[in-house]
Amino acid sequence: MSTRSFPLEPVPLHVPDEVLDDLRRRLTMTKWPLDAGNDDGYYGVRRSYLQELVEYWAEDFDWRAAERAINAYEHYRVDVGGVPVHFMRKPGVGPNPVPLILSHGWPWTFWHWSKVIDRLADPAAFGGDPADAFDLIVPSLPGFGFSTPLANRPDMNFWKIADVWHELMTGVLGYERYAAGGCDVGALVAGQLGHKYADELYAIHIGSGLKLTFFNGDRAWDFSGGRPIPDGLPEEVHARVVALDKRFAVHLAAHVLDPSTLSYGLADSPVGMLAWMLERWANWSDNDGDVEKVFSKDDLLTHAMIYWAGNAIETSIRTYANNNRYPWTPSHDRWPVVEAPTGITLVGYENPPGVTTDEQRVQNFLDSDRAAWYNHVNVTAHDHGGHFIPWEIPDEWVEDLRRTFRGRR
């Protein structure tokens, strides 16, 4: 059991009643488009399901119950070099818990880590080894959720967030060494920590193995990089290429090229904001065409409320543009670029074209030009699970992460 005192006083989250009242008015006054001919979802989110979800949001969703569940954990707000940071904390239960900071992505929230926090903090309570315990620090990325308003730092991106996290962990919280994990953009944050601050990290565990230059270049907004689909591909591989492009292209282009224009509609309309995020939650999770197999209505609306209550949609999506506008540059020229020992979890729903087994997925990564970027020590693939890995396959994520850190504490 860690006996180290924590330097901050917790402050429970509370969304004011006037915010909830204003939200309900906006939901009930929604001006709906026709959405004719979209029963198959070809044109995007179907009005029939969205309207059902919005009616539930206005009439039946209990934010206060969700807030109580969130407040079962400690919450803190702190200014880190002019950047507002909210984070959730779960103290570790074990002989020597390692501090672990977990970084989410978009349209994630800090609450997407909620299914793994207790297991990572108190392994013995779930039949595990208390020697695997972590002290969990689970922030909202700057400009996301309750790490708002981001008025003084409109330039925040993934590698600048890594600097904020390092100052939070070492300067504000006083940890000499710590661990990092992340998925989506949060994997790039953790990767940058493992690049720039490797000597002060035990290791990192991420949900992808992208190069830190992923957002660099003139066509970072184009998921395909401007490359045409090669001729002569097997039909199923061609279809997979098209499906992956369609899954990620729209939000990537809009967020990199036009985030402020888009945000005027999304920040003013809770239905517009929900629709934009719902399309990603539905299409990026491994749900067999039914988003509620992964996210219940209450789950969807809890995550949406965190964005709405924090007025975070504009500053969260602008992060994409800033990843491109302020390109990543290395802090050193050594290889691997990410020197911290790195574990990687890969999931079946995101298998590249032509990859059908876990073994092929691992080999696909090892054979790629991404592998040399990382001091990878634990690469694991699972035949199921989608983009929201710790939410969709929490048991597998926890075991993968623990394996990365065993012998490195």
N, C-alpha and C positions, 0 to 999 in steps of 0.2 A: 504494500500500500504506500502510495506517495504521500509524504508528509509535508511537501513543499507548499508554502502558503501562496495563494494567488493574489497578484497585486491590484486587482480591480474589484469593484463592487458590482454584483449583477443587477440588471434592471430588466424586469419582465417586459415582453412586448405587449403593446396595447394600441389597437387602432381606434381612434376616437369615434364616438357615436355619429358625429356629423359626417364623417367620411362614409360610414355605412349607409346613412340616410340618403346622402347625395348619390351613392352608387345605386341604390334601389330606385330612385327617381329616374336615373339615366337608363336603367335596364327596362323599366316599364314604358319609357317614352321612345324606345328604339324605332327608327324608321327602317323597315326591312326591304331589301331588294327582292325582286321577283324570284330569282334563282330558278327560272323555268328550264326544264330539260336537264337537270343536274341530279337526277335520282341515283345515277351511278357514281357521282363524285368526280366526274371527268374534269369539271371546271374548278374543283376545289371543295372546300367544306360545304356540306349539304345543309341548306336552311332547315330542313325537317329535324335533323339531330341538333343543330346549333340552337334552334328556337326552344326545343325541349330542355336543353341544358341551361339556357338563359332563364326560362321560366322557373326551373329548379333553383337557380342562383337567387332570383328575386324573392321567391316565396318560401323555400324550404331549407336552403343551405344555412348551416349554423356556423358562422365564422367564430363565434365565441367558443364553441366546443373545439374547433380546430386550434384556436389560440391557446386554450388550456392545455391541449396535447403538446403544442410547441413549447409552452412555458414549463413543461415538466423538466426541461433542461435549463441550464443557466444561460442567460443572454447578456451581452455586453455591447456597449457602444464606446468607441474611442476615436480620437483624431490622430491620424498617423501622417505627419508632414503635410497637413492641409487636406488629407483625404479622409472622409468619414467612413468608418468601418464598423459594421455590426458583425458579431460572431456569436455562435452558439458553442457551449462547452459541455463536455461530459468528462469528469475526472476519471482517470484510470484506476482499476482495482487490481493490484498485483504487486509483486516485490519491487519492480522498477519500471513503471510505465514510461514509455517513450512518447514525447510530445509529437503529435501527428496533425498537420494542417491539411484539410481536404478542400479542393477547389472544384466548384461546379462549372457548368457552361451555360449556354443559352439554347432553348428556353427553360433551363433548369433553375432551381432555387436551392438554397442551403438545405431545404427540407427533403430534397431528393436523396440525401445521405441518411435519412432517419431510420431506414431499415437495417443499417449496418453499425450505427453508432454504439448501441448497447453491447453488441457482440464484440466489437473491437475494444471497448473500454473495460468490459468485465467478462473475459472469456470463460471463467470458471462457472458463471451463472448459466452458461449454455453448454456445459460439458467439456469446455476447453481447458487449456493450460494457462494459469494466471501469469506465467512468465511471458505470455504473448500480449499483455495488456498495453494499451495506449492511452495517453491523455489526449482527448479529441478537441481540436479547435476547428470549428466549421463556420467559416465566414460567408457572408454575401459578398460576391465580387464588388469592387467599387462601381457605383452606378447601377447595381442590381439590388432588388429586394429592399432591405432596410439600410443598406450602405449608401444612403442618399440624404440630401441632394448633393450632387457632384458638381457644384457650381464653380469651384476654383480650379478644377483639373479636367477640363473638357478633352484632354489629350490622352486619357488613360487607355492602355492596351495591355496585352498579355505580359509583355516583358517588363513594363512599368509596374504592373500589379505584383510581379514577382519581387521587385524591390520593396514595395509596400509590405508584402508578406514577411520578407526577411527582417525588416525593421520591427514589424509587429512581434514576431517570434523572439528575436534576440534583444531588441531595444526596449520595447514596451513590456513584454512578458518575461524577459530575462533568461530565456533558454539558451544554453551554450551550444547545444546541437539539437536537431529535430529531424523529423521525417516529413515527407510530403506525398500526397496522392492527388489524383485529378482525372477527370474525364472531359471530353469535348474540349472547349477552349481551356478548361482547367488543367488538361493534360499538358498543354503548351506552357501554362504557368508553372506547373511542377517541373517540366522539362527545363525551363529557364533557370529555376532554382538549382536544379541538378547540374546545370552548365556553369552558372556564375558563382554559386555558393557551395560547390560540391564538398569542400573541406568542412563545412559546418552542417552537413546533412548526413544522416545514417544511410539513407537510400530513398528512392522514390518508387511509387507504384502508380501506373497510369492505365487508362483505358484505350490507348492507341499509341502508335509509334510514329507520329508525323515528324518531319523535319521542322526545325524552328523557323525555317524560311518559308513555311507554308503560305503565309500571307504576303510575301514579298513579290514585287513584279507588277508589270502593267496589266496583267490579266488575272490577278488574284481573285477577281469576282467571278471568274468562269471556272466551274468545277472541273471541266475537261481541259482547262489550260489552252483552249482553242484548237485542240487536236481533233481531227475528224475520226469517226469510228472506222477502223480498218476494214477493208473489203475482205470477203471470204471467211469471216468468222462463223463458227457453228451457230445455228439459229438461237440456241439457248444462251450462248455467251453474248451474242449481239443484244438479245432482249435484256440480259442482266446489265450490260453497259448502259442501255437506254434507261432502265429503271433506276439505276444509281444516279445518273445525271438528273433525272426528273425529281428524285427525292431531295436533292440538296441544292440544285441550281438556283431556284427562285429566291430563297431567303438570302443566300450568299451574295447574289448580285444586288439585291435591293439594299441589304445592310451595308455593303461596301460602297455602293455608288450613290445611294440616296436616303440615308437613314433619317435625316431631319424631316424631309418632305413626308415620308411615310409616317413619322411619329406624330404629326399633327392630327391625323385621323385616329391613330391608336391610343394616344394619350387622352383624347376627348371622349372616345366611345369605348366603354368596357366590352361591348359586344364585338367591336372591331378588333380590339386587343386580344380577346379570347379566341376569335376565329383565326387570327394570324398564328397564335401559339398552338392552338388545337391541331391545326394541320400538321405541325411538326411532331407533336406528341403522338398523333395517330399514325403518321407515316414512318416515324423513326423507331417506334417500339415494335417488338415481336409479338403481334397480337392477333394474327389470322384474320385481319379485317375488322376487328371489334376492339376499339380502344379501351373499352371498359373491362376487357380481360386483364389489362395492365393497370389502368387508372380508373378507379371508380369516379362517379360524378363528384363526390366529396373531395377526392384526391385532386382532380383536375381544377376544381374551383379553389382549393386551398393554395395551390401553386399560382393560379391566376390572381388571387387576392394579394399575395405577397408582392407581385409586380404592381397591381393597381394601388394598393395602400402606400407603397413607397414611391409612387409616381416615377417608376423606374424604366418604363419601356423605351423611352428615347435614349437615355444614357446607356442602357444595356446594349441596344442594337448598334449604337455608334462605336462600340468597342471594335466591331468588325472593320469599320472604315479606318479607325486609328491603327489597327494592326497593319494595314496597308500603307497608310499615310506616313507612319513613322516606322520604317522597316526594321526588322531585327538585324542587329549586327553583333558579331561574336565578341565576348569579353576576353577570349584567349584563342590561340590557334592550335591548341592541342587536340588530339583525337584519342578516344571518341569525344565528340563535342559535348555530350552530356556524360561527365565523368562519374557522377554518383551512380552507385549500383542501381539498376533499373529493372523492375518487374513490369510486365505488360499482360493485360487481359484482353483477349480478342473474342468476339461473339459472332455466332453463325449468321445472324440476320444482316451483318455487314460484310459477309464474305465477298472478296473480289470476284469478278467474272471468271468462271472456270474452276473455282475452288469449291469443293463439296465436302471435304472431311476436315476434322480438327488437325490432323497431321499435315495436310496440304496447306492449311492456313498458317500454321507455324512456319513451315518451310517457305511459303510465299513471303513472309516477313523476313526470314533470314536471308533469302536470296535477293531481297530488294535493296535499293540504294539507301533505304532508311535505316537498315540494321546497323551500319557502321557508325551512325550518329550516336548510338547509345551504348553504354556499358551494361548491356542487357544480361541479366543473370537468371531470369525466370520468365519465360514466354509461354503462356498457356492459352489455348483456344477452347471454346465451348461451342457445341453444335446448336445451342439455343441462346436466347437473349438478344435484346436489341440495344439501341444507343444509350439508354438510361441504365447502365450496367448495375450499379449498386441498388437500384430500385427494382430491376427486373430479375436479377439473379444474385440476391444478396449473399446467400451461403457461399456460392462460388467465388464471388468477389472477396469476401472476408478470408477464405482459405488461401486464395492466390496471394493476397496482400501479406498475410502472416508468413507465408513461405518466403517471400522476398526478404523479410526482415530477420528471419531466424539466422542466428550466428552473426548478425550485424548490429547488435544492440550495444 
